[in-house]
Amino acid sequence: MIDETMFEAEEKMDKAVEVVKEDFAGIRTGRANPGLFNKLLVDYYGAPTPLQQLASFQNPEARTILVIPFDKSAMHAIEKAIRDSDLGVNPSSDGHQIRCIMPELTEERRRDYIKLAHTKAEEARVSVRNIRRKAKTDIDKLVKDGEVGEDEGSRAEKDLEALTKKHTDLIDALAKAKESELLEV
């Protein structure tokens, strides 16, 4: 029973780390990155569709992304979705591909992105702590109901604390790496 609880907690904590990685990929740095377009939805024949399903991406230069639609009829909808997004990009189309040139980041904008990265990291840490709290409650319930011994319960709680620390340290390292990436000019 404790093994199942620990396994479930670790799985959820891993998922929280993956979510923060995806969030960090969406935060723009000085270099253009196709990950910036991950959360963009395009109105494709009346259905909101993720941009990755409609186009491929190329990164020919540091600040340029080429969006190459699989279906040329979706070109206008893709261009509109990029223009309406919060990326601050004005896409230009040549009929075959859409060229997105990312503007230079100002110092103030970099600071805003760092604050955003810290906020996302804190949300992930809170998520990990909530997972720990639920797992601890489950372990305490198992001990109280007499399904496992107190020694086994306290050992599981120590393992849970180590697991939590491992994941929060990983989130902190990811946040620190993103911050240094944002400060790099």
Phi, psi and omega per residue, in radians:
M1 nan -0.766 -3.141
I2 -1.156 -0.678 3.125
D3 -1.044 -0.724 3.123
E4 -1.110 -0.760 3.131
T5 -1.095 -0.774 -3.141
M6 -1.149 -0.730 -3.140
F7 -1.095 -0.780 3.134
E8 -1.103 -0.736 3.127
A9 -1.103 -0.778 -3.135
E10 -1.118 -0.711 3.126
E11 -1.065 -0.780 -3.135
K12 -1.195 -0.651 3.107
M13 -1.151 -0.703 3.073
D14 -1.051 -0.701 3.127
K15 -1.124 -0.696 3.117
A16 -1.090 -0.675 3.107
V17 -1.168 -0.715 3.105
E18 -1.081 -0.713 3.135
V19 -1.090 -0.749 -3.132
V20 -1.190 -0.583 3.066
K21 -1.093 -0.768 3.111
E22 -1.110 -0.727 3.112
D23 -1.087 -0.732 3.133
F24 -1.150 -0.602 3.114
A25 -1.122 -0.505 3.128
G26 -1.409 -0.161 3.104
I27 -1.558 2.161 -3.011
R28 -1.306 2.411 3.001
T29 -1.982 -2.979 -3.118
G30 -1.112 -0.445 -3.102
R31 -1.697 2.415 3.099
A32 -1.206 2.431 -3.057
N33 -2.454 2.226 3.118
P34 -1.001 -0.374 3.103
G35 -1.083 -0.337 3.111
L36 -1.108 -0.443 -3.072
F37 -1.634 0.056 -3.053
N38 -0.989 -0.674 -3.030
K39 -1.720 0.155 -3.137
L40 -1.379 2.302 3.081
L41 -1.948 2.403 -3.138
V42 -1.973 2.402 3.085
D43 -1.367 1.654 -3.059
Y44 -1.879 1.859 -3.083
Y45 0.912 0.756 3.055
G46 1.472 -0.039 -3.135
A47 -2.044 2.304 3.073
P48 -1.199 2.057 -3.049
T49 -2.141 2.350 3.090
P50 -1.041 2.426 -3.093
L51 -1.032 -0.588 -3.134
Q52 -1.057 -0.447 -3.141
Q53 -1.417 -0.228 -3.066
L54 -1.905 -0.244 -3.036
A55 -2.700 2.819 2.998
S56 -1.862 2.845 -3.072
F57 -2.169 2.516 3.004
Q58 -2.299 2.631 -3.107
N59 -2.186 1.350 -3.042
P60 -1.238 -0.524 -3.134
E61 -2.329 2.965 -3.058
A62 -1.060 -0.624 -3.073
R63 -1.968 0.244 -3.072
T64 -2.132 2.374 3.032
I65 -2.148 2.296 3.018
L66 -1.775 2.206 3.097
V67 -1.858 2.056 -3.078
I68 -1.983 1.807 -3.112
P69 -1.174 2.502 3.062
F70 -1.289 -0.621 -3.133
D71 -1.984 1.943 -3.066
K72 -1.097 -0.408 3.139
S73 -1.223 -0.296 3.140
A74 -1.570 -0.002 -3.064
M75 -0.949 -0.841 -3.094
H76 -1.118 -0.737 -3.138
A77 -1.133 -0.688 3.119
I78 -1.144 -0.791 3.134
E79 -1.049 -0.727 3.134
K80 -1.137 -0.737 -3.137
A81 -1.105 -0.711 3.128
I82 -1.167 -0.762 -3.121
R83 -1.108 -0.682 -3.096
D84 -1.405 -0.170 -3.112
S85 -1.289 3.029 -3.138
D86 -1.593 0.337 -3.117
L87 -1.350 -0.333 -3.131
G88 1.275 0.587 -3.083
V89 -2.016 2.447 3.032
N90 -1.911 1.733 -3.075
P91 -1.252 2.581 3.051
S92 -2.213 2.398 -3.050
S93 -1.970 2.505 3.042
D94 -1.985 0.251 3.134
G95 1.666 -0.386 3.141
H96 -2.030 -0.559 -3.102
Q97 -2.564 2.825 3.129
I98 -1.988 2.186 -3.133
R99 -1.751 2.193 3.118
C100 -2.060 1.986 3.109
I101 -1.793 2.073 -3.103
M102 -1.360 2.332 3.099
P103 -1.249 2.740 3.085
E104 -1.086 2.537 3.095
L105 -1.505 2.311 3.042
T106 -1.465 2.861 3.128
E107 -1.049 -0.721 -3.129
E108 -1.116 -0.721 -3.136
R109 -1.171 -0.650 3.084
R110 -1.063 -0.761 3.122
R111 -1.085 -0.702 3.099
D112 -1.080 -0.729 3.124
Y113 -1.156 -0.627 3.097
I114 -1.123 -0.745 3.087
K115 -1.061 -0.735 3.120
L116 -1.084 -0.743 3.125
A117 -1.089 -0.726 3.120
H118 -1.129 -0.672 3.119
T119 -1.113 -0.786 3.129
K120 -1.098 -0.704 3.131
A121 -1.129 -0.726 3.140
E122 -1.136 -0.680 3.090
E123 -1.063 -0.700 3.127
A124 -1.168 -0.725 3.115
R125 -1.103 -0.713 3.107
V126 -1.096 -0.722 3.111
S127 -1.052 -0.780 3.123
V128 -1.093 -0.735 3.128
R129 -1.131 -0.654 3.100
N130 -1.131 -0.682 3.095
I131 -1.107 -0.745 3.116
R132 -1.060 -0.776 -3.106
R133 -1.049 -0.769 -3.138
K134 -1.145 -0.760 3.135
A135 -1.103 -0.708 3.125
K136 -1.109 -0.732 3.091
T137 -1.062 -0.748 3.123
D138 -1.100 -0.747 3.130
I139 -1.115 -0.792 3.118
D140 -1.044 -0.680 3.133
K141 -1.139 -0.724 3.121
L142 -1.093 -0.717 3.130
V143 -1.169 -0.783 -3.107
K144 -1.101 -0.684 3.139
D145 -1.328 -0.138 3.102
G146 1.420 0.249 -3.135
E147 -1.324 -0.477 3.079
V148 -2.363 2.785 -3.135
G149 -1.361 2.866 -3.125
E150 -1.164 -0.652 3.115
D151 -1.068 -0.795 3.135
E152 -1.118 -0.663 3.112
G153 -1.139 -0.775 -3.137
S154 -1.203 -0.616 3.075
R155 -1.106 -0.742 3.128
A156 -1.123 -0.660 3.117
E157 -1.145 -0.677 3.078
K158 -1.112 -0.755 3.101
D159 -1.085 -0.675 3.129
L160 -1.131 -0.720 3.097
E161 -1.096 -0.735 3.123
A162 -1.117 -0.715 3.117
L163 -1.113 -0.753 3.121
T164 -1.097 -0.791 3.139
K165 -1.074 -0.727 3.131
K166 -1.027 -0.779 -3.098
H167 -1.276 -0.685 3.111
T168 -1.189 -0.628 3.072
D169 -1.118 -0.676 3.107
L170 -1.128 -0.736 3.095
I171 -1.098 -0.751 3.109
D172 -1.065 -0.726 3.135
A173 -1.135 -0.713 3.102
L174 -1.106 -0.720 3.137
A175 -1.143 -0.722 3.127
K176 -1.116 -0.736 3.121
A177 -1.116 -0.712 3.135
K178 -1.160 -0.695 3.130
E179 -1.092 -0.798 -3.138
S180 -1.158 -0.588 3.086
E181 -1.143 -0.685 3.128
L182 -1.230 -0.589 -3.116
L183 -1.370 -0.317 3.138
E184 -1.173 2.212 -3.109
V185 -1.770 nan nan
